[in-house]
């Protein structure tokens, strides 16, 4: 288990350069348009050290591992084609992008300095990170909100609005730089999975599912990376009795011994350069007399692939998740394929996300994705039934 992963990863300095370059592009090219789209001309993000707003965590430069003391970031859109103002109410700059604007000799109190800045810019709508439905857009804690409301100049409290759409837009939008990197990131994640499921490591009637789980964790650590979540490895096994497919995933016993003929499922993701992967794959353990995967399992995966194509054909900007699901089910039923079922959950479809398990999904920069994040309110699972339920 101490074996090195052999996975190629950037050095810490190279990662820092990449992250800071990515942030600079996002703040200069993406954030201004997002603010215009939301109709918010000032966005205030406030966090205290080690209790960071999820959005602020994605905006801190590579050398900042957390907020410092109380960190206040202010973004103001002066409009009329003028560049976005990016200010930190702090005694020091926040990286290269946010200029520190707190002179303690003039304004000993940090809130007073913020109040002065609001008076100077005189915004019409002040966005703050509060949201009833999106946890990632609800990062302003009650104490800081109270202080903010008390500190604002007279008449400005009524201009506070939820920055939900702006926060979600920031988290879900991808630059070309990120999309290009994400291709290699997914390949790297898959390479680690393949090492974890190496035939040299897995031995039928000896290796357990937990052995693979902890091997994956070790491979990620050896590569100098972190897992996004604890991996899971589960078994679907031929059972002449009543096979409960849900038990295979949600209620599975831990540390099962792998046997010949088992279909293994892995759920695995890594974090690298502030992007995360979430990949699920299957591995079949050939029986001693088998040369290939049984036809029934191949048929099951062909059915699931067909359903996946039906589903992804329905993806469209401005189309809601409910519409995508309804259209896909209608199209599948027209094919009279009763072996296809779609299971939905109010979870999160996350092939390319910078945040934890939340409620946002990817949107490619350059598209008008005004309501694309609704697509990601549903995580879609596919199950193809075989005649004998042996997969």
C-alpha positions as CSV (number, residue, x, y, z in Angstrom):
1,X,0.0,0.0,0.0
2,X,3.0,2.3,0.2
3,X,3.6,2.0,-3.5
4,X,3.7,5.4,-5.3
5,X,0.9,6.1,-7.6
6,X,3.1,7.1,-10.6
7,X,0.5,9.7,-11.5
8,X,1.9,12.9,-13.0
9,X,0.8,16.0,-11.0
10,X,2.0,19.7,-11.2
11,X,4.3,20.9,-8.5
12,X,2.8,23.1,-5.8
13,X,4.3,26.2,-7.4
14,X,2.9,25.2,-10.8
15,X,-0.5,24.6,-9.3
16,X,-0.4,28.1,-7.6
17,X,0.5,29.8,-10.9
18,X,-2.3,27.9,-12.6
19,X,-4.9,28.8,-9.9
20,X,-4.0,32.5,-9.8
21,X,-4.1,32.8,-13.6
22,X,-7.5,31.1,-13.7
23,X,-8.8,33.4,-11.0
24,X,-7.5,36.5,-12.8
25,X,-9.3,35.5,-16.0
26,X,-12.5,34.7,-14.2
27,X,-12.6,38.0,-12.3
28,X,-11.6,40.1,-15.3
29,X,-13.7,38.4,-18.0
30,X,-16.5,36.4,-16.4
31,X,-17.5,38.2,-13.2
32,X,-18.4,41.6,-14.9
33,X,-20.9,39.9,-17.2
34,X,-22.4,37.8,-14.4
35,X,-23.0,41.0,-12.4
36,X,-24.7,42.7,-15.3
37,X,-26.8,39.6,-15.9
38,X,-27.9,39.6,-12.2
39,X,-28.7,43.3,-12.1
40,X,-26.5,43.7,-9.0
41,X,-24.0,46.6,-9.1
42,X,-22.3,45.8,-5.8
43,X,-21.5,42.4,-4.3
44,X,-20.3,42.2,-0.7
45,X,-18.8,38.9,0.5
46,X,-17.9,38.6,4.2
47,X,-16.2,35.8,6.1
48,X,-14.2,35.2,9.2
49,X,-11.1,33.1,9.4
50,X,-11.7,29.3,9.1
51,X,-15.5,29.9,8.6
52,X,-15.4,30.8,5.0
53,X,-18.3,31.5,2.7
54,X,-18.2,28.8,0.0
55,X,-18.0,31.4,-2.7
56,X,-15.2,33.3,-1.0
57,X,-13.2,30.1,-0.8
58,X,-13.2,30.0,-4.6
59,X,-12.0,33.6,-4.9
60,X,-9.0,33.5,-2.5
61,X,-5.5,33.5,-4.2
62,X,-3.4,30.4,-4.1
63,X,-1.3,31.6,-1.1
64,X,-4.4,32.2,1.0
65,X,-5.5,28.9,2.6
66,X,-8.3,30.7,4.4
67,X,-9.8,34.1,5.1
68,X,-7.8,36.3,7.5
69,X,-9.4,37.7,10.6
70,X,-12.5,39.2,9.0
71,X,-12.2,39.4,5.2
72,X,-14.5,41.6,3.3
73,X,-14.5,41.5,-0.5
74,X,-16.4,44.2,-2.5
75,X,-17.1,44.1,-6.2
76,X,-18.7,47.2,-7.8
77,X,-19.8,47.6,-11.4
78,X,-19.6,51.3,-12.4
79,X,-21.3,50.4,-15.7
80,X,-20.9,52.6,-18.8
81,X,-18.2,50.3,-20.1
82,X,-15.9,51.0,-17.1
83,X,-13.9,48.1,-15.5
84,X,-15.1,46.3,-12.4
85,X,-13.9,47.7,-9.1
86,X,-12.4,45.0,-6.9
87,X,-11.7,46.0,-3.3
88,X,-10.8,44.3,-0.1
89,X,-11.6,46.0,3.2
90,X,-8.3,44.9,4.6
91,X,-5.0,46.3,5.5
92,X,-3.3,44.3,2.8
93,X,-4.1,43.3,-0.8
94,X,-5.8,39.9,-1.4
95,X,-3.5,38.6,-4.1
96,X,-3.0,40.6,-7.2
97,X,-6.6,41.2,-7.9
98,X,-8.2,42.9,-4.9
99,X,-6.6,46.0,-3.6
100,X,-6.6,46.5,0.2
101,X,-8.6,49.6,1.1
102,X,-8.6,50.0,4.8
103,X,-6.7,52.9,6.4
104,X,-6.9,52.2,10.1
105,X,-5.6,55.7,10.9
106,X,-8.7,57.2,9.3
107,X,-11.2,54.4,9.9
108,X,-10.1,52.4,13.0
109,X,-13.3,50.2,12.6
110,X,-13.4,47.9,9.6
111,X,-17.2,48.3,9.3
112,X,-16.8,52.0,9.2
113,X,-14.4,51.6,6.3
114,X,-16.9,49.5,4.5
115,X,-19.7,52.0,5.1
116,X,-17.5,54.8,3.6
117,X,-16.9,52.7,0.5
118,X,-20.7,52.1,0.1
119,X,-21.3,55.8,0.4
120,X,-18.6,56.5,-2.2
121,X,-20.0,54.1,-4.8
122,X,-23.7,54.6,-4.0
123,X,-24.9,51.3,-5.4
124,X,-28.5,50.7,-6.3
125,X,-28.5,46.9,-5.5
126,X,-26.2,45.4,-2.9
127,X,-25.9,41.6,-3.3
128,X,-25.2,39.5,-0.3
129,X,-24.9,35.7,-0.1
130,X,-28.2,34.6,1.4
131,X,-30.4,32.0,-0.1
132,X,-33.3,29.8,1.0
133,X,-32.7,26.9,-1.4
134,X,-29.0,27.0,-2.4
135,X,-26.6,26.3,0.4
136,X,-23.6,27.4,-1.6
137,X,-25.2,30.8,-2.1
138,X,-26.1,31.2,1.6
139,X,-22.6,31.8,3.1
140,X,-23.2,35.0,5.0
141,X,-23.5,34.1,8.6
142,X,-26.1,35.8,10.8
143,X,-23.6,37.7,13.0
144,X,-21.9,39.2,10.0
145,X,-25.2,40.1,8.3
146,X,-26.3,41.9,11.5
147,X,-23.1,43.9,11.6
148,X,-23.4,44.8,8.0
149,X,-26.9,46.0,8.3
150,X,-25.9,48.2,11.3
151,X,-22.9,49.6,9.5
152,X,-24.6,50.6,6.2
153,X,-25.2,54.3,5.7
154,X,-28.8,55.4,6.1
155,X,-31.1,54.3,3.4
156,X,-28.9,51.5,2.1
157,X,-30.2,48.6,4.1
158,X,-33.3,48.5,1.9
159,X,-31.0,48.0,-1.1
160,X,-29.7,44.6,0.2
161,X,-30.8,41.7,-2.1
162,X,-30.0,38.1,-2.3
163,X,-27.0,37.4,-4.6
164,X,-28.2,33.9,-5.2
165,X,-28.2,34.0,-9.0
166,X,-24.8,35.8,-9.0
167,X,-23.2,33.3,-6.6
168,X,-24.5,30.3,-8.5
169,X,-23.4,31.9,-11.8
170,X,-19.9,32.3,-10.5
171,X,-19.7,28.7,-9.2
172,X,-21.2,27.0,-12.3
173,X,-19.5,29.0,-15.1
174,X,-16.4,27.5,-16.7
175,X,-13.7,29.3,-18.6
176,X,-12.0,27.7,-21.6
177,X,-8.9,27.3,-19.4
178,X,-10.8,25.3,-16.9
179,X,-12.6,23.1,-19.5
180,X,-9.3,22.3,-21.2
181,X,-7.7,21.3,-17.8
182,X,-10.8,19.3,-16.8
183,X,-10.2,16.9,-19.7
184,X,-6.8,15.9,-18.3
185,X,-8.2,16.0,-14.7
186,X,-10.8,13.3,-15.6
187,X,-8.1,11.3,-17.3
188,X,-6.0,11.5,-14.2
189,X,-8.9,10.4,-12.0
190,X,-9.6,7.5,-14.2
191,X,-5.9,6.5,-14.2
192,X,-6.0,6.3,-10.4
193,X,-9.2,4.2,-10.6
194,X,-7.5,1.7,-13.0
195,X,-4.5,1.4,-10.6
196,X,-6.9,0.8,-7.7
197,X,-8.6,-2.0,-9.6
198,X,-5.5,-3.6,-11.0
199,X,-5.7,-7.4,-11.5
200,X,-2.4,-7.6,-9.7
201,X,-4.1,-6.2,-6.6
202,X,-7.6,-7.8,-6.6
203,X,-7.7,-11.5,-5.8
204,X,-11.0,-13.3,-5.8
205,X,-12.0,-14.8,-2.4
206,X,-9.4,-12.6,-0.6
207,X,-9.6,-8.9,-1.5
208,X,-12.4,-6.9,0.1
209,X,-14.2,-3.8,-1.1
210,X,-12.7,-1.8,1.7
211,X,-9.2,-3.0,0.6
212,X,-9.9,-1.2,-2.7
213,X,-11.4,1.9,-1.1
214,X,-8.3,2.4,1.1
215,X,-6.0,1.6,-1.8
216,X,-7.7,4.4,-3.8
217,X,-7.2,6.8,-0.9
218,X,-3.6,5.9,-0.6
219,X,-3.0,6.3,-4.3
220,X,-4.5,9.8,-4.2
221,X,-2.4,10.8,-1.2
222,X,0.8,9.4,-2.8
223,X,0.0,11.6,-5.9
224,X,-0.1,14.7,-3.7
225,X,-3.8,15.2,-4.2
226,X,-6.9,14.9,-2.1
227,X,-10.1,12.9,-2.6
228,X,-13.3,15.0,-3.0
229,X,-15.2,12.5,-1.0
230,X,-14.6,9.1,0.6
231,X,-14.7,6.5,-2.2
232,X,-17.2,3.7,-2.2
233,X,-16.9,0.3,-3.7
234,X,-20.0,-1.9,-3.9
235,X,-20.9,-5.4,-5.2
236,X,-23.8,-6.5,-7.4
237,X,-23.9,-10.2,-7.3
238,X,-26.0,-12.9,-9.0
239,X,-28.7,-13.9,-6.5
240,X,-31.4,-16.4,-7.2
241,X,-33.5,-14.8,-4.4
242,X,-34.9,-11.3,-4.3
243,X,-32.0,-9.0,-5.3
244,X,-32.4,-5.5,-3.8
245,X,-30.5,-3.2,-6.1
246,X,-30.7,-0.3,-3.6
247,X,-29.1,-2.3,-0.8
248,X,-26.1,-2.8,-3.1
249,X,-25.4,0.9,-2.9
250,X,-27.1,2.6,0.1
251,X,-27.4,-0.3,2.5
252,X,-24.5,-2.5,1.5
253,X,-22.5,-4.3,4.2
254,X,-18.9,-3.0,4.6
255,X,-15.8,-4.9,3.7
256,X,-17.3,-7.6,1.5
257,X,-15.0,-10.2,0.1
258,X,-14.9,-10.1,-3.7
259,X,-15.9,-13.3,-5.5
260,X,-15.7,-14.5,-9.1
261,X,-18.7,-13.3,-11.1
262,X,-19.1,-10.1,-9.1
263,X,-19.9,-6.8,-10.7
264,X,-18.0,-4.1,-8.8
265,X,-19.2,-0.4,-8.8
266,X,-16.9,2.4,-7.7
267,X,-17.8,6.0,-6.9
268,X,-14.7,8.1,-6.8
269,X,-13.5,11.7,-7.1
270,X,-10.4,13.9,-6.6
271,X,-9.7,17.5,-6.1
272,X,-7.0,19.2,-8.1
273,X,-6.5,22.9,-8.9
274,X,-9.8,23.7,-7.2
275,X,-11.8,21.4,-9.6
276,X,-13.4,18.2,-8.6
277,X,-14.2,14.9,-10.4
278,X,-17.0,12.5,-9.6
279,X,-16.7,9.3,-11.7
280,X,-18.5,6.0,-11.4
281,X,-17.3,2.9,-13.2
282,X,-17.9,-0.8,-13.2
283,X,-15.6,-3.8,-13.1
284,X,-16.5,-7.4,-13.7
285,X,-14.6,-10.3,-12.1
286,X,-14.4,-13.0,-14.7
287,X,-15.1,-16.5,-13.6
288,X,-12.3,-19.0,-14.2
289,X,-14.1,-20.4,-17.2
290,X,-15.1,-17.1,-18.7
291,X,-13.3,-15.2,-21.5
292,X,-15.6,-12.2,-21.6
293,X,-18.3,-10.3,-19.7
294,X,-21.6,-12.3,-19.8
295,X,-24.1,-11.3,-22.5
296,X,-26.7,-10.3,-19.9
297,X,-24.5,-7.7,-18.4
298,X,-23.4,-6.4,-21.8
299,X,-27.0,-6.1,-22.7
300,X,-27.7,-4.2,-19.4
301,X,-25.0,-1.7,-20.2
302,X,-26.1,-1.3,-23.8
303,X,-29.6,-0.4,-22.5
304,X,-28.2,2.1,-20.0
305,X,-26.1,3.7,-22.7
306,X,-29.1,4.0,-24.9
307,X,-31.0,5.7,-22.1
308,X,-28.1,8.0,-21.4
309,X,-28.2,9.1,-25.1
310,X,-31.9,9.8,-24.8
311,X,-31.4,11.8,-21.7
312,X,-28.4,13.9,-22.9
313,X,-30.2,14.7,-26.1
314,X,-32.7,16.7,-24.0
315,X,-30.1,19.0,-22.5
316,X,-30.7,22.6,-23.6
317,X,-30.0,26.0,-22.2
318,X,-33.1,27.4,-20.4
319,X,-34.8,23.9,-20.2
320,X,-35.6,22.9,-16.6
321,X,-34.5,19.7,-15.0
322,X,-38.1,18.6,-14.8
323,X,-38.6,19.1,-18.5
324,X,-35.4,17.2,-19.3
325,X,-36.6,14.3,-17.2
326,X,-40.2,14.3,-18.6
327,X,-39.0,14.6,-22.3
328,X,-36.5,11.7,-21.8
329,X,-39.1,9.5,-20.2
330,X,-41.6,10.2,-23.0
331,X,-39.0,9.4,-25.7
332,X,-38.0,6.2,-23.9
333,X,-41.6,5.1,-23.6
334,X,-42.2,5.7,-27.3
335,X,-39.5,3.1,-28.0
336,X,-41.6,0.7,-25.9
337,X,-38.5,-0.2,-23.8
338,X,-40.0,-1.3,-20.5
339,X,-36.6,-2.4,-19.2
340,X,-35.5,1.3,-18.8
341,X,-36.1,3.2,-15.6
342,X,-34.8,6.6,-14.5
343,X,-34.3,7.2,-10.8
344,X,-34.1,10.8,-9.7
345,X,-33.0,12.5,-6.5
346,X,-32.8,16.1,-5.4
347,X,-29.0,15.7,-5.4
348,X,-26.5,17.3,-7.6
349,X,-25.2,16.4,-11.1
350,X,-21.5,17.3,-10.7
351,X,-19.3,16.4,-13.6
352,X,-17.4,19.7,-13.3
353,X,-17.8,21.6,-10.1
354,X,-15.6,23.7,-7.8
355,X,-17.7,23.3,-4.7
356,X,-18.8,20.6,-2.4
357,X,-22.0,18.6,-2.6
358,X,-24.3,21.5,-3.3
359,X,-26.8,22.6,-6.0
360,X,-24.8,23.9,-8.9
361,X,-23.6,22.3,-12.1
362,X,-21.3,23.3,-15.0
363,X,-22.0,26.0,-17.5
364,X,-19.6,26.7,-20.4
365,X,-18.6,30.3,-20.7
366,X,-19.8,31.9,-23.8
367,X,-23.2,30.4,-23.7
368,X,-26.2,32.4,-22.4
369,X,-26.9,30.1,-19.5
370,X,-29.4,32.3,-17.7
371,X,-31.2,29.3,-16.0
372,X,-28.9,26.4,-16.8
373,X,-28.3,25.6,-13.2
374,X,-31.8,24.3,-12.9
375,X,-30.6,21.3,-14.9
376,X,-28.4,20.3,-12.0
377,X,-31.1,20.1,-9.4
378,X,-31.5,16.5,-10.3
379,X,-29.0,13.7,-10.3
380,X,-30.0,11.0,-12.8
381,X,-29.2,7.4,-12.2
382,X,-29.6,4.6,-14.8
383,X,-30.6,1.0,-14.1
384,X,-31.0,-1.6,-16.8
385,X,-32.9,-4.7,-15.7
386,X,-31.9,-8.1,-17.0
387,X,-34.3,-10.9,-17.4
388,X,-32.8,-12.9,-14.5
389,X,-31.6,-9.9,-12.5
390,X,-28.1,-11.1,-12.5
391,X,-26.4,-7.7,-12.6
